[in-house]
Each structure stands twice: as C-alpha cells, then as structure tokens.
C-alpha cells in the first residue's frame, strides 16, 4: 500500500502535526493497522478505502489503539485525496466512527466539518491542579477533559507529567487560555498518555470542545486558535452550532510503499 507522510495545520515542513495516510483497496486486519501505527510512531496513522465517488471509509490508529475522531489525520487524508487521487470535486466525504466528515478546499485552506462536543462543566479537582501546576479557572468533560488555565503563559510553560495526566478523566486532556498574541483568540495544548501519545502537536478534535467554549466567552462564531506544542500549529475555526468548521493547511513530507 502507498503511504503519505503529511504535516497538517501548517504551511511549512517540520511544523504542525505529522500524520501518515495509507491508501488501500480494503482494510487489513486490525492488528496489522495497529502494528503499522506503532511502527510509524506518529500520533495518528489514517487508513483510507474508496467507497464511491468522492467518498472513502476512514479509520485512525494511534500507537496505543484505534480512536473515534481525529482532526489532523482527517485534514491530511483530505489533502492527499484532493491533491494526489485525481478527484475533480473540491469536497471529499469520509465515513468514520464519528459519522460522515468532509474535507473541502475553501479559500486556500482545507476545511473540515466535525461534530461539536458538549460543554459539560465539572468541578475543578485537586488532581487537576496538581497535574497542571495551577488551579484551572473551569473544567469541562465530554470525550476529553478541557481545563481552562488563568494565563497563556501557564499553557505555554506547562511541563507534562504522564503519571498525573493519566489519572485525570477524559480520553485526552486539553488545556487552554485566552491568547496574549493579537492574531489569535486562544492558545491550547493537548495530551494523550492513555493513547501512548504524551503531547499531540496540533489537535483538530480537541477544538471540537475548545472552540464552543471560546465562541461563547468571546461572543463570536469565528475563532483563530494557536496550539503551543513544540511544533506549533494554527487552526481557523467556526462554531456552526452542532458542527465545528476547522480549517488549516498541509504540506507533503514524503511518499513511500509499505511491503506487507
């Protein structure tokens, strides 16, 4: 099978979030897909199988297991299909465990339509304060945990501790704060030790929870988000009710063939 290595949510190499995208006629055994993901050692490996005109079945695997929603690997998948699979349409449809997702070429970016996470506020616990080294202003829990920290510096300067993070609720643990840079509305970081990924560089699915929070706080629908991992990345987001529109760029790093 052919495999593409793509840096997503960036317009330059060696930034954003790298993902592997594998194209095939049919899905191999789950154990094979898991072994490929573990060997790749990227936060996500995406697997694509054609399923009609401009339509694919899509699955995502982390080194620690399959996941039900992933933003940057979906962006990378759309980028690969739109640029290297000879489709005439500007929109590609993906059938996934989270329903139908789309990636469209819009105004020089790749735009995804994702389901919005519910903002269910939970009490700030001592474990959250111990994990992040500062007491969160608020906490929310859906599939993932979102903790709002008091300052952008608290987000930037946090040193993740796998033992503390793994004890917190949620599949992923996300932190966010208002941005102190005028070109962004918010800053965030994302951690996934339960999936064998300590820090995810740029995380689309996390913004299905982050964007509704900041849209309400700021009183506007469009949110420009900066993810402050060592790689960094920018997401152009819109709160569309029960959907979140996430846009960004992507860059191809390499293409190869897997010999299985």
N, C-alpha and C positions, 0 to 999 in steps of 0.2 A: 504494500500500500504506500501511497505517496504521503509524506508528512511535511507540513509547512510550519516554520517557527516564526511567529509574528509578535512584535512588540505593540501592544494595544494601549489606547488612551495616551498616545504621544505622536508627535510628528518627526521624531528623530530616533535613531537607533540607540540602544543601551539606556533607554528610559522607559517609562510606562510600566506595563505588566506583561511579561512574556508568556505566551501560550503556544502549545503545539496543536495543530489541526490535522487530523488524519482523515483522508478520503478513501472510501471503500465501497464495494458493491453490497455488502451485508456486514452486520456487526459480528465480530468474532466472539468467542466465549468471554464472559465477564472476567474470568481470571486472566485472559490474555490482555484485555484492555487495562486491567489493573496493573499487570506487570509492565506494560509499556509506560503507563503513567508513573510508576515507581522508578523505572529506569530513566525517564526523562528528567525527573526531579524538578519539574516546574510546578507551580501551584495548580495548574489545570492542563489536562490534555483533553481536547474535544474530538469526538468521533462523529462523522457525517456519512449518512447513507441517502442517496437520492430517493425521493418518494413522490415523483410527479413533477410537472412543470414549475420551475422556480420554488420547489419545496424539498426539504430534507428532514430526515429524522436526526436528532442531535442528542448526544449524551456527553456528560462531563465527568471526568475522574480526577481526583486529587491523588497525591501519593498515599493518602490514608483512606481512600474509598470514593465511591460514587456520590455525587451531590445533586440536589434537585434544581438548583438555579445558579448560574454563573454569568456575570456580565462581560468580563474582559475576553473570555474564550468564545462567547457568542459574537462579540464585536469582531474578534479575529476570524471566526468562521465566516461571517458575512463579508468581511474584507477579502478573504480567499475566494469565495464563490463569485463575488461580483467582479473580481479582477482577473481570475485565472480559470474560470469554468465556462466562459463563453456564453453567459446569460445576457439576453437583451433587456430584461426587466431591470428596473432600478430598486426593486424590493424583493427580498428573499424571505420565505416563510420557513420557520423551523418548528417541528413538532417535538415537544420536550415533556419532561415530567412536571413542568410548571405550566403546561398548556401551550398554546401557539405563541411564539415570539417572532418578531420581524426585525430585519435589519435593512435599512434603506439608505441610499446615497442622497443626502439632503444638504444643499448649500456648502459643499466642500467637506462635510463630515459624514460619518456613518452613524445613523440614528437608530436606536433600538427602542421598542415598546415593551416594557416589563410590567408585571403586576406590582401594585403598591402594597407595602407591608402595613399592617395596622399598628398605630401608635398606642400601645397598651402600657400605661405608666405603672411602674413597680417601685417599691420603696428602695431608696439608696441604702445599701448594706455596708457593714464594716468590712466585709470581704472585698467589695468594690473599691472602697477607699484604700485598703491595704494593697490591692492589685495595682492601682494606678498612682499611688503615692500622693493623691489629693482627693478630697471629697467631691464626687460629682454633684453638679447642680441638679440633675434629674437623671432618671434611668427609665428605659423602655424595653419591653421584651416581646418579640414575636418569634420567628425562627431564630433570630440573632438577638444579642444584647446590644443596646445602644446606650452609652453613658455620655452625658454632656458635661464637659470639663469647663472650669471657670475661665481659662485663657487659652489662646492659641499656643503660647509657649509651653503650657502644660501638655498639649498634644505633641508638639514637636520634640520636646525633651524627654518624653517618656521612654524608659528602657524596659522592654517587655520581659516579664518573668513567666516562663512556661508553667511553673507549678501554680502560681497564683491565678493565671488566666484560665487554666484547665479546670479550676474549681468553680468558676463563675458559670451562671446559666447561659443558655444560648449555644447554637452551633458555632457561630462566630462571635467575637467580642469586638465591638466597634467603639471608638471614641471620637468625639467631635467638639468643636468650639467655633465661635464666630471668628472669621478671619481678621487679622490685623493688616492684611495687604489689600489695597483698594480694588484690585482687579478680581478678587474672589469674595464670595459671600461666606463661605465656611471652609474649615480645614478639618481633615479627618485622618485616621489610621485604622487599619483592620488587622485582626489577629485570629488565627485558626489553628491553635495547637491540637484540637480534637481531630483535625484532618491532616495532622503531620505537617502543617504549614505554620511556622511561628508568626510571620508577618506577611500578609498578602500585599504586593506593591500598590496595585490600583484595583479597586473592587467595585464592579458595577452593582452587584446585588446588594451590597451594604447601603448604597444610595437609594434603594427602594424604601429604606427606613430613614435615612438621613435627610433626604430631600423633603418628604412631607413635614418633618419637624421644622426645618428652616423656612419652608414656604409659609407655614403658619406663624412662626416667630417674626419673619420679616414682612409678612403681608403681601407677598408677591408669588407669582407662579414660576418664574424662571430663576434658577439658582445656578451660579457658577461655583463649582466645588474643586478644591485642591486637596489631593491626597499626599500627605507629607512623609511617605516612606523614603528610604534612601534613594529609590529610583524616581520617585515623584510622578504625578500624572494629573491631568486636568479633565474634568467631566462637565459638559454643558447639559444642564438638566431642566426638565419642565414637569411640574406637578399637574397631571391631567386627570385628577380625581382618583379613580381606582387603577389608573395606569401611570407609570413614570416613563417619560421620554428621556433617554440617556444618549448623548452624542459625544463623539470623540474621533480621533484619528488613529491610524495604524500604519506600521512600517514592516515590510518583509525583511527578515534577517537571513534565513536560508531555506532551501527546499531539498529534501532527500527522499530515499526509498527505504522502507523497512523490509528486511528479509526475514520472513517468518515461516 
